[in-house]
Amino acid sequence: MESVSTVQALPRPTVVQTICAVMVTYHPDELVSERIRRVVAQAPQTVIVDNGSPASSVEQLKAIASRSAVHLILNSQNEGLACALNAGVRWAASRGFDWVLTLDQDTLVAPDMVDALMEVVDSYRAPEKLAVVGSNYRDKVNGSLFREPVMDRRGFSGREIQSVVTSGSLISVDIFNKLGGFREQFFIDCIDHDYCLRARANGFQVILTSRPVMEHGIGHLTEHRLLGRAVHTSNHSAARRYFTFRNMMILSREYIGKEPEWITQSLWAMAKSVVLICLFENNRIHKLHGILSGCVDGVLMRTGSLRKWQIELQN
């Protein structure tokens, strides 16, 4: 892993609740520069962890870092989202940051995203218990909201929730260290769910902002009609299906007694996704093979035999 700092690193912050943004990239498109610019405008420091992108993408990232407050960490291969995030958060922790904003490369943040997240922290009754403040968002394809905005009687601009997506999550560095970071064995999928459920099991809280503060998408969303209703499919690859189903099976075994409602709802959503894959997606047989393999490995709590699916994910 190569660490490249093309600008002078910021001195150790002296104010409480300072934020470092951590973005993971993998074969980013040419519009990533604008998305990074929006982040840099709000965060005192930004870290980009690249997971083995081609040379052309790396040069693009180096050019961005040369003119911004960006620290660049270059992995020679795809180490997985969890590993990349852990590297970024630990770099931020070593520089004294209290909070880390984790981001995907295709997330478009609102101009006041950081202010909105810190407003939740500042107004929460027990900020020392806040493990994650997640960002409500609009889907970048169809504009639908992840959750409808809710405001309580005190005007608190967030709600307690079981889990939030990784991108747009404000992570307490102190609690990150107590929990041990993201689960690297999960590689890419469900690392957000695992982290949030683990935080809740240890007595910490996960909060979602009431109003949307970013545009985000899951997979390559397409809309279809089923029995007169609009349905959506994510069109994830077979490898992504493997990791999603394997990791959810593991979480189900670990948390069915602690978070039965969330686990039940998640398993039902996964079952419906299999039906939609069979009806509407391409490469169905291979995806179903990934799902079946993931379910078997997950039920057996088997996380070591990943090579085949990791290689496929990178191709």
HELIX and SHEET records of a PDB file:
HELIX    1   1 VAL A   32  VAL A   40  1                                   9    
HELIX    2   2 ALA A   55  SER A   66  1                                  12    
HELIX    3   3 LEU A   81  SER A   94  1                                  14    
HELIX    4   4 MET A  113  SER A  123  1                                  11    
HELIX    5   5 PRO A  127  LYS A  129  5                                   3    
HELIX    6   6 VAL A  173  LEU A  179  1                                   7    
HELIX    7   7 GLU A  184  PHE A  186  5                                   3    
HELIX    8   8 ILE A  191  ALA A  201  1                                  11    
HELIX    9   9 ALA A  238  TYR A  255  1                                  18    
HELIX   10  10 PRO A  260  PHE A  280  1                                  21    
HELIX   11  11 ARG A  284  VAL A  299  1                                  16    
HELIX   12  12 ARG A  307  GLN A  314  1                                   8    
SHEET    1   A 9 GLU A   2  SER A   5  0                                        
SHEET    2   A 9 VAL A  70  ASN A  75 -1                                        
SHEET    3   A 9 GLN A  45  ASN A  51  1                                        
SHEET    4   A 9 ILE A  19  THR A  25  1                                        
SHEET    5   A 9 TRP A  99  ASP A 104  1                                        
SHEET    6   A 9 SER A 169  SER A 172 -1                                        
SHEET    7   A 9 LEU A 130  ASP A 139 -1                                        
SHEET    8   A 9 GLN A 205  HIS A 216  1                                        
SHEET    9   A 9 LEU A 108  VAL A 109 -1                                        
SHEET    1   B 9 GLU A   2  SER A   5  0                                        
SHEET    2   B 9 VAL A  70  ASN A  75 -1                                        
SHEET    3   B 9 GLN A  45  ASN A  51  1                                        
SHEET    4   B 9 ILE A  19  THR A  25  1                                        
SHEET    5   B 9 TRP A  99  ASP A 104  1                                        
SHEET    6   B 9 SER A 169  SER A 172 -1                                        
SHEET    7   B 9 LEU A 130  ASP A 139 -1                                        
SHEET    8   B 9 GLN A 205  HIS A 216  1                                        
SHEET    9   B 9 GLY A 158  GLU A 160 -1                                        
SHEET    1   C 2 THR A 222  LEU A 226  0                                        
SHEET    2   C 2 ARG A 229  THR A 233 -1                                        
END                                                                             
